[in-house]
């Protein structure tokens, strides 16, 4: 049996990688890596930018929480 390896991606919100711009860049990186269409990536980013920082993180978690471990 072949097991798919789950990517080991972490996001520490208290580190410099946790700022909004870095999280938005991570959407691009992960989106491309998992094969999302550019329109889907733009849609996710647009929704993330439609609120405050907590909203941005909630949308990110909804979309990528299954492959990214978020530390607060």
C-alpha positions as CSV (number, residue, x, y, z in Angstrom):
1,X,0.0,0.0,0.0
2,X,1.3,3.5,-0.9
3,X,0.7,6.2,1.7
4,X,0.5,9.7,0.6
5,X,2.8,11.9,2.6
6,X,1.1,14.9,4.2
7,X,3.1,18.1,3.7
8,X,4.6,19.3,7.0
9,X,3.6,23.0,6.8
10,X,3.4,25.1,9.9
11,X,2.5,28.7,10.5
12,X,3.4,30.4,13.7
13,X,1.2,33.5,13.9
14,X,3.6,35.1,16.5
15,X,6.6,34.9,14.1
16,X,7.3,37.3,11.2
17,X,5.7,34.6,9.0
18,X,2.4,35.3,10.7
19,X,1.9,38.8,9.4
20,X,-0.9,39.3,6.9
21,X,1.3,39.8,3.9
22,X,3.3,36.6,4.6
23,X,0.1,34.6,5.1
24,X,-1.3,35.9,1.8
25,X,2.0,34.9,0.1
26,X,1.6,31.4,1.6
27,X,-1.8,31.1,0.0
28,X,-0.1,31.5,-3.4
29,X,2.6,29.0,-2.6
30,X,0.3,26.3,-1.2
31,X,-2.3,27.0,-3.9
32,X,0.2,26.4,-6.7
33,X,1.7,23.3,-4.9
34,X,-1.7,21.6,-4.5
35,X,-2.9,22.6,-8.0
36,X,-5.5,25.2,-7.4
37,X,-6.5,27.3,-10.4
38,X,-5.3,31.0,-10.3
39,X,-8.9,32.2,-10.1
40,X,-9.5,30.1,-7.0
41,X,-6.3,31.4,-5.4
42,X,-7.4,35.0,-6.2
43,X,-10.8,34.3,-4.8
44,X,-9.4,33.0,-1.5
45,X,-7.0,35.9,-1.2
46,X,-9.8,38.4,-1.9
47,X,-12.1,36.8,0.7
48,X,-9.2,36.9,3.2
49,X,-8.6,40.6,2.6
50,X,-12.3,41.4,3.1
51,X,-12.1,41.7,6.9
52,X,-9.7,42.1,9.8
53,X,-6.6,40.0,10.6
54,X,-8.7,37.4,12.5
55,X,-11.0,37.0,9.5
56,X,-7.9,36.5,7.3
57,X,-6.7,33.7,9.5
58,X,-10.2,32.1,9.7
59,X,-10.5,32.0,6.0
60,X,-6.9,30.6,5.7
61,X,-7.7,27.9,8.2
62,X,-10.9,27.0,6.5
63,X,-9.1,26.6,3.1
64,X,-5.8,25.1,4.2
65,X,-6.2,23.9,7.8
66,X,-6.1,20.3,6.7
67,X,-2.5,20.7,5.5
68,X,-1.2,23.6,7.6
69,X,-0.7,23.5,11.4
70,X,-1.4,27.0,12.8
71,X,0.2,28.0,16.0
72,X,-1.2,31.0,17.8
